[in-house]
Structure formats: structure tokens, C-alpha cells
């Protein structure tokens, strides 16, 4: 997820177990290098018309450079709550202050041979006028759900965001 911004490779993260209990701390760079399980937030941002903020990450991103994402978000800092991280990340990446608190939807454990993080998925309403961080967002647009679904097969997506989106669709169908 988010790997540049004020939170650098030296930022401390809480390391968590398979039940999302804190078991230690490590610098972000070490957490990624050693595949230490940590925490991330995924925030689906919708404009007043209900369209989803979609963006392509810059080529400078440490994780998943130049791929598309339908979420804003990133790592949760040591001692930071998921809720605080979701609001901080949404405001930073969208370039908007004064957003309402993102609504928590569900959590899941994202694990691949390379990555491992507990993921909290949120949704927030934001204005149509956003000013995304140029060092994180190379391109952006607001897409309807139909348009986003059409682009899923056409564009290259961050794998964790794609998994979170798949789970969000299943969660919505069940609720």
C-alpha cells in the first residue's frame, strides 16, 4: 500500500500475529524485507455522485509501482488506530482536509508469499474536487461502479486492493 508520504522506511510499525494482536514493532523497511505481519487500511472514497476514486500509483512507490488502485490507504503506524490511519491516509492521498470519519466495514488478513498484513476496509464520502499527492498518484478519476467493474479486466491493479475489492463486493452481497 502506501509507502512514501510522511511515513518513511524508518517509520515504526506494530507487528501483529495471525489474530491481529501486537507482538512487537519494526521499521517499515524491515517489516517489508522480512515479511513481518503489520496493519494497513483501505479506504474506498466516493464523490457526491457515488463514483469511486480510482488512481494509478506513481512509478516511485516501493510496493506495487505504476499499478491502478480503487482504494486510498496505507500502513498503520505503531500505536495508531485503524480509524485514525484511515482518516489520515484518505486526507493525505486525496489532498482534502476535513473529511468525515471513514466508516469501518470489515477486516481481513492479506497474505501472499511476499506480503502479510491485517487489512481494515473503510468507505468515505469526499468532494469531487480532490488534489491527490503528486508523489503518490500519477493519474486519477472518479468512476461509476459499472465503469470500475469494466476496467477490472483491462487495467493492471494492485493485488491487495483487488483482493480487498473482491471481498468488499462479497461483503456487500451478504449485507
C-alpha positions in Angstrom: 0.0 0.0 0.0 1.2 3.5 0.9 5.0 3.6 1.2 6.1 7.2 0.8 4.4 10.2 2.4 5.4 11.4 5.9 5.7 7.8 6.8 9.1 6.7 5.6 11.0 3.4 5.5 12.2 4.3 9.0 8.7 4.7 10.4 7.9 2.2 13.2 5.0 -0.2 12.6 3.2 -2.5 15.0 3.9 -6.1 14.2 0.9 -8.3 14.7 0.1 -12.0 15.0 -2.5 -14.0 13.0 -5.2 -12.7 15.4 -4.2 -9.0 14.8 -2.6 -8.8 18.3 0.5 -6.6 18.6 3.6 -8.8 19.3 6.3 -6.2 18.6 7.5 -3.3 16.5 9.8 -2.9 13.5 10.7 -0.2 11.0 8.7 -0.3 7.8 11.7 -1.3 5.7 12.4 -4.3 8.0 8.7 -5.3 8.0 8.7 -5.4 4.2 12.1 -7.1 3.9 11.3 -9.8 6.5 7.6 -10.2 5.6 6.6 -9.2 9.1 2.8 -9.0 9.5 1.6 -5.5 10.1 -1.5 -3.4 9.6 -2.9 -1.5 6.6 -6.1 0.5 5.8 -8.0 0.5 2.6 -10.5 3.4 2.1 -12.9 3.4 -0.8 -13.6 7.1 -1.5 -16.8 8.1 -3.3 -17.7 11.5 -4.6 -21.2 13.1 -4.0 -22.5 11.3 -7.1 -21.4 7.9 -5.7 -18.5 7.4 -8.1 -15.3 5.7 -6.8 -11.9 7.5 -6.7 -9.5 5.4 -8.8 -5.9 6.1 -9.4 -2.6 4.9 -10.8 0.3 4.8 -8.4 3.5 6.6 -9.3 6.5 4.5 -10.5 8.4 5.6 -7.4 6.2 3.6 -5.0 8.1 0.9 -3.1 5.3 -1.6 -3.3 3.2 -2.1 -6.5 4.5 0.9 -8.5 2.5 2.1 -11.5 -0.5 -0.1 -10.8 -4.1 1.1 -10.5 -6.0 1.1 -7.2 -9.6 1.7 -6.2 -8.6 2.4 -2.6 -6.6 5.1 -0.9 -4.8 4.0 2.3 -1.6 2.7 3.6 0.2 1.3 6.7 -1.0 1.9 10.2 1.8 3.4 12.3 3.0 2.0 15.6 0.4 2.8 18.3 -2.0 4.3 15.7 -5.6 3.0 15.5 -7.1 1.7 12.2 -9.7 4.5 12.3 -7.0 7.3 12.8 -4.9 5.8 10.0 -7.9 5.6 7.6 -8.7 9.3 8.1 -5.1 10.4 7.9 -4.4 8.4 4.7 -7.6 9.4 3.0 -7.0 13.1 3.7 -3.3 12.8 2.6 -3.8 10.9 -0.6 -6.9 12.8 -1.7 -5.4 16.1 -0.7 -8.6 17.1 1.1 -8.9 18.2 4.8 -12.0 17.9 7.0 -13.3 14.6 5.6 -15.9 12.8 7.7 -14.5 9.8 9.6 -14.3 6.8 7.2 -16.9 4.1 8.0 -15.3 0.8 9.0 -16.7 -2.1 7.1 -14.7 -5.3 7.8 -11.1 -6.6 8.3 -9.3 -9.5 6.7 -5.8 -11.0 6.7 -3.9 -10.4 3.4 -1.2 -13.0 2.9 1.0 -13.9 -0.1 4.5 -15.4 -0.3 5.8 -11.8 -0.3 3.4 -9.8 1.9 1.4 -10.2 5.1 -0.9 -7.6 6.6 -4.1 -7.2 8.5 -6.3 -5.0 6.4 -9.2 -2.8 7.6 -11.6 -1.8 4.8 -13.5 1.6 5.0 -15.6 3.8 2.9 -15.8 7.6 2.9 -17.6 10.4 1.0 -15.3 13.1 -0.4 -15.8 16.1 -2.6 -15.5 15.8 -6.4 -12.6 18.3 -6.3 -9.5 16.5 -4.9 -5.8 17.3 -5.0 -4.0 14.0 -4.8 -0.4 13.8 -3.7 1.7 14.1 -6.9 4.4 11.8 -5.4 1.9 9.0 -4.9 -0.8 9.4 -7.6 0.2 9.6 -11.3 -3.4 9.7 -12.6 -6.9 9.7 -11.1 -10.6 9.8 -12.0 -13.9 9.1 -10.4 -15.6 6.1 -12.0 -19.1 4.7 -11.7 -19.3 1.2 -10.2 -20.1 -0.1 -13.7 -17.1 1.6 -15.2 -14.8 0.4 -12.5 -16.1 -3.2 -13.0 -15.4 -2.9 -16.7 -11.8 -1.7 -16.0 -11.0 -4.6 -13.7 -10.1 -6.9 -16.6 -8.5 -4.1 -18.7 -6.1 -2.4 -16.2 -3.3 -3.8 -14.0 -4.4 -3.5 -10.4 -2.5 -3.6 -7.1 -3.1 -7.2 -5.9 -4.0 -6.3 -2.3 -6.5 -3.7 -3.5 -8.1 -6.1 -5.9 -8.5 -8.7 -3.2 -10.0 -6.0 -0.8 -12.4 -5.0 -3.6 -13.4 -8.6 -4.3 -14.1 -9.1 -0.6 -16.0 -5.8 -0.4 -18.3 -6.9 -3.2 -18.9 -10.2 -1.4 -19.5 -8.4 1.9 -22.0 -6.1 0.3 -23.8 -9.0 -1.3 -24.1 -10.6 2.1 -25.3 -7.4 3.9 
